[in-house]
Amino acid sequence: MAKRYDIVIVGAGPAGLAAAEAALAQGARVAWLDAQSAAGGQVWRKDIRYGWPRQAARVITEVVNHPHATWMPQTQVIAAEQNALLLQNEREGWRITYGSLILATGARELLLPFPGWTLPGITGAGGLQALVKQGWPLDGRRVVIAGSGPLLLAAAVTAKRHGAHVLGIYEQASDAAVHGFARKLWRWPGKALQAAVLRSQLAGIPYHCGSIVTRALGEHALERIEIDGPHGTQRIECDQLAIGYGLVPNVELAQMLGCAMKQEGAHPCVDVDTSQRTSVTNIYAAGELCGIGGRDCAWLEGRIAGLVAAGADIDASLLRQQRHARTFAAALREHFKLDPYIHDLAQPDTLICRCEDVPLQALKDYDDARSAKLATRCGMGACQGRICGTALAELGLFPRSGQRPPLFPARLASLGELASSSETEGSFS
Ligand SMILES: Cc1cc2nc3c(=O)[nH]c(=O)nc-3n(C[C@H](O)[C@H](O)[C@H](O)COP(=O)(O)OP(=O)(O)OC[C@H]3O[C@@H](n4cnc5c(N)ncnc54)[C@H](O)[C@@H]3O)c2cc1C
């Protein structure tokens, strides 16, 4: 028989943490899970050298040890239907049911293909941060950080803290756009302070605007990159390139549950009301999957979702703060809009699906992602189209298609659980 919980929270980043803290404070019994081995999500990922940031460590310890919380680390949701989830960890698959569900599945990086982008030594900007925090050595390596958005600064700080020689940060947005954004920061004093701290930690590291990495070169691994900037093309010798073009909401689970979506540029995000309710009864969503808004916004929305799911009132000031946080997200989108030139960097032989080695030219004859997938295996690999499908949507080739189970590669034994639960307790389609 599937175990039932009052409230289940998927995702242990700032949104999931705030939701758990708020719901537990109302006396609810909460089950809380994340695919990662430690809580904290992307921004508060536990660093093997430095641990969690102080503020996060306090909340994580309180929530994980709360007597009414069931914490399930290294647990993925691999399939879902209303009121039930199929979970999998490294040992088993099992089914749980819930009264209310809070989705706090966050975001992933937008990686866009360009010649050489699959060479060893190239990762996402946040991807490099994640690897380094989990122990990947960077001591003395020459690192270039590129792409777009404030995440580049955070990635550079982490790389530097772990001994990398950061050669420079290359932002695609123009000088005017970045300075225009900086001039607006006074409206969000917390963000202005955060930016000032990051800049002081990066003293001496050059920050170039209007600069786009067009090519990566190397025989067996990355040796150098080419960058087009305001002063022409530049070649830089480096060991590591960390490149990301902003973030994309992780909506696959919400899509599988039938939650209504809205578009943010080329990518869907979950449509919620002011109480973080989705279009599906008893399902709430908070944080980056409702649109890229950053850590503070995720925290506030998680708190709202946790309170409402636990039956508590939300005060007007919380709603005001959330609205203000969302205006920051809108400013980010406006000022760090991608230069269309980036969409044209991939050449016919550039790999689009790096799991299944599918080049751009192999996709030209198809009208939609599903036909292309069936004929070329594009999107059938370990990432299940999260990287290539998202890139293809951004390039305007195919919109993202709906989601079918499993959400992540699953063991046969876990999928067997799908079959047995549908026989005894109703169907997982
Ligand atoms: C790689 C990366 C690095 C980042 N670094 C920074 C930074 O240094 N500073 C900064 O201000 N912002 C950073 N961000 C931005 C970040 O998205 C937000 O600031 C903040 O972490 C958002 O909080 P959240 O709770 O909405 O989502 P997240 O923090 O992304 O948390 C979502 C969690 O949900 C889990 N999850 C998703 N789907 C499932 C599933 N099906 N089953 C189980 N678990 C699931 C994930 O494992 C993840 O831990 C980063 C983003 C990324 C993608």
The ligand as an ORCA input file, in Angstrom:
! r2SCAN-3c Opt
* xyz 0 1
  C      23.703     25.081    -12.050
  C      23.106     26.301    -11.366
  C      23.863     27.045    -10.453
  C      23.316     28.174     -9.829
  N      24.094     28.913     -8.963
  C      23.589     30.052     -8.426
  C      24.388     30.892     -7.562
  O      25.535     30.593     -7.297
  N      23.836     32.025     -7.053
  C      22.540     32.374     -7.334
  O      22.067     33.396     -6.842
  N      21.769     31.598     -8.123
  C      22.262     30.470     -8.677
  N      21.491     29.711     -9.509
  C      20.124     30.151     -9.764
  C      19.162     29.302     -8.928
  O      18.309     28.638     -9.839
  C      18.297     30.072     -7.938
  O      18.868     31.178     -7.413
  C      17.782     29.208     -6.778
  O      18.607     28.097     -6.495
  C      16.406     28.760     -7.156
  O      15.827     28.040     -6.124
  P      14.707     26.935     -6.397
  O      14.365     26.383     -5.067
  O      13.625     27.489     -7.241
  O      15.401     25.805     -7.296
  P      16.744     24.960     -7.158
  O      17.693     25.565     -6.218
  O      17.166     24.696     -8.559
  O      16.229     23.572     -6.507
  C      15.451     22.641     -7.212
  C      15.732     21.248     -6.692
  O      14.763     20.346     -7.226
  C      15.368     19.095     -7.456
  N      14.570     18.369     -8.459
  C      14.160     18.821     -9.680
  N      13.398     17.887    -10.289
  C      13.336     16.812     -9.454
  C      12.704     15.537     -9.529
  N      11.951     15.157    -10.574
  N      12.876     14.661     -8.505
  C      13.616     15.027     -7.420
  N      14.225     16.242     -7.284
  C      14.085     17.120     -8.284
  C      16.782     19.447     -7.927
  O      17.678     18.389     -7.654
  C      17.107     20.715     -7.122
  O      17.879     20.453     -5.982
  C      21.990     28.559    -10.122
  C      21.231     27.804    -11.021
  C      21.769     26.693    -11.644
  C      20.922     25.888    -12.620
*
